[in-house]
């Protein structure tokens, strides 16, 4: 799961230039998320994507547009589906 909090000043300028929708659309197309949420967080713009990252080497390709174009602070956290959890718990036995 990826959470990004966009810098307000940077994302305002990106929005004025008409690039914000393009950047977010490209993120959705690249990640093919199971879910994507957009809204305010800590007083600014934010987005959350739930997606399947098969290889951690894709992290720079995912993160850099958010850093460079939106001045975002990001957090990437591993999460599981219910099926993944059940499989993991079964492996403990």
C-alpha positions in Angstrom: 0.0 0.0 0.0 1.3 3.4 -0.9 0.3 6.6 0.8 1.4 10.0 -0.6 0.9 13.4 1.0 1.5 16.0 -1.6 3.2 19.3 -0.8 0.4 21.9 -1.1 2.5 24.6 -2.9 4.0 22.2 -5.4 0.8 20.4 -6.1 -1.0 23.8 -6.5 1.4 24.7 -9.2 1.1 21.3 -10.8 -2.7 21.7 -10.7 -2.5 25.1 -12.3 -0.4 23.7 -15.1 -2.9 21.0 -15.7 -0.4 18.2 -14.8 -2.0 16.9 -11.6 -4.7 14.8 -13.3 -2.1 13.5 -15.8 0.3 12.4 -13.0 -2.4 10.7 -11.0 -3.8 9.0 -14.1 -0.3 7.7 -14.9 0.2 6.4 -11.4 -3.1 4.5 -11.6 -2.2 3.1 -15.1 1.3 2.0 -13.8 0.2 0.5 -10.5 -3.1 -1.1 -11.6 -4.3 -0.8 -8.0 -6.9 -2.9 -6.4 -8.1 0.3 -4.8 -7.2 4.0 -5.2 -8.4 6.8 -2.8 -7.9 10.5 -3.0 -8.7 13.1 -0.4 -7.3 15.4 2.2 -4.8 14.3 4.9 -3.1 16.5 7.5 -4.4 19.6 5.8 -3.2 18.8 2.3 -3.8 16.6 -0.8 -3.2 12.9 -0.4 -3.7 9.6 -2.3 -3.6 6.0 -1.2 -3.0 3.1 -3.6 -3.5 -0.6 -2.7 -1.4 -2.5 -5.3 0.7 -5.6 -5.8 4.4 -4.8 -5.9 6.0 -7.9 -7.2 9.6 -6.6 -7.1 11.0 -3.9 -4.7 13.3 -2.7 -7.5 10.3 -0.9 -9.0 10.2 1.4 -6.0 12.2 4.2 -7.6 10.0 4.2 -10.7 6.9 4.4 -8.4 8.2 7.0 -5.9 10.2 9.4 -8.0 7.3 11.0 -9.9 5.6 11.7 -6.6 8.8 13.2 -5.1 9.9 15.2 -8.2 6.5 16.4 -9.5 4.4 16.7 -6.4 6.9 17.2 -3.6 5.2 14.3 -1.9 6.1 12.5 1.3 5.4 8.8 0.8 5.0 5.7 2.8 4.9 2.2 1.4 3.7 -0.4 3.7 3.3 -4.1 3.0 -0.3 -5.4 3.5 -2.1 -8.6 2.9 -5.5 -9.7 1.6 -7.5 -12.1 3.8 -6.4 -15.0 1.6 -2.7 -14.0 2.0 -3.2 -13.8 5.8 -4.8 -17.2 6.0 -2.0 -18.7 3.9 0.6 -17.0 6.1 -1.0 -18.2 9.3 -1.3 -21.8 7.9 2.4 -21.8 7.2 3.1 -21.2 10.9 1.6 -24.6 11.8 
